[in-house]
Amino acid sequence: MTWLYFLILAALNLAAWFFFKKLLLLRSISQIQAEVELEMHSRAHQLLVRRDQLEVGLVKETAEADEQWKGDLAEYMEEYEQEALLRAKRRLNGV
C-alpha cells in the first residue's frame, strides 16, 4: 500500500514539475513578444514621423527621399515578418 502512495506522489511531482516548466516557458515568451512589439512600435513611429515630414514638406528632399521612405517601410515590414516567423519557430521548438 505504501508503494502505491509513493508512486502516486512521484507521478504528481513529475506532473507538477512538467507544468512548472511550461509556465516558465510561457512567461518568457510573453516577455520576448512584448520587447519585440515595443521595438517594432518605436520603429513604425519613426517611419510615420518621417512620412509626415515628407508630406508637409519640412524635409527638403526630392522624389528620391519618397522612394527611400517606401524602401524603409518595406524593409521594416520584412523584418517584422521575419521576427514573427522566428518567434513562431522558437515557440514550436520550445513547446
N, C-alpha and C positions, 0 to 999 in steps of 0.2 A: 504494500500500500504506500509505503514511503517513496518507493521508486516512481510510482505513478505521480505523486505530488512533485517530486523532483523533476520529472520530465515535463509536467505542465508548467512549472515555474521557469524551466530552461526555455521552453517554447515561447512563453510570454516575454522573457527577457530578450530573446532574439528578435521577436516582432517589435518590441519597443525600440530596440537599437536600430532596426531597419527603418522604422518610421521617423526616428530622430534624425537619421542621416538624410532622409528625403526632405524633411522640413528645413534642414540646414541648406540643402541644395536649392530649394525654392526661395529661401530668403536671399541667398547670394545672387540668384538670377534676377530677382526684382531690383536689387541694388544696382547691378550692372545695367539693366534696362533703364533705370532712372538716370544714371550718369550719361548713358549714350543719348537718351532723349533730350537731356539738358544741353549737351554739346550740339546736337543737331538743331535744336531750337535756337541756340545762340547764332549758329552759322546761317540759319534761314533768316533770322532777324537782320543780320549784317547784309545779306543779299537784298532783302526788301528795302532797307535804307538806301542802299546803292541804287536800286531801281528807281526809287522815288526821287533821288537826287538827279538821276539822268532825265527823268520825265519833267522835272521842274526846270532843269537847265542850270542847276547850281554847279554842275561839273561841266566844264567847257571841253567836251570831247566830241569827236565825230561819230559816225556810224560804227567805227571800229570798236569804240567803247561799248556800244549796244551789243555788238556781236560778242565781245568779251564777257559781258554780263550773262548773255544766253549760254555761253560756254561754261561759265562758273556755275550757273544753275543746273545745267546738265550734269556736270561733274559732281555737284552736291547730291543730286538725285541718285546717281550711280553709286556713290559712296554709301548713301543711306540704304540702298537695296543690298549692297554687299554686307553691310553691318547686320542687316536683318537676317540675311542668309547665314552668316556666321553664328549669330545668336541662336538661330533655329537648329543648326547643326550641333552646337555645343549642348543645347538643351536636350536634343535627342540622344547624343552620345553620353551625356551625364546621367540621364534617367534610365 
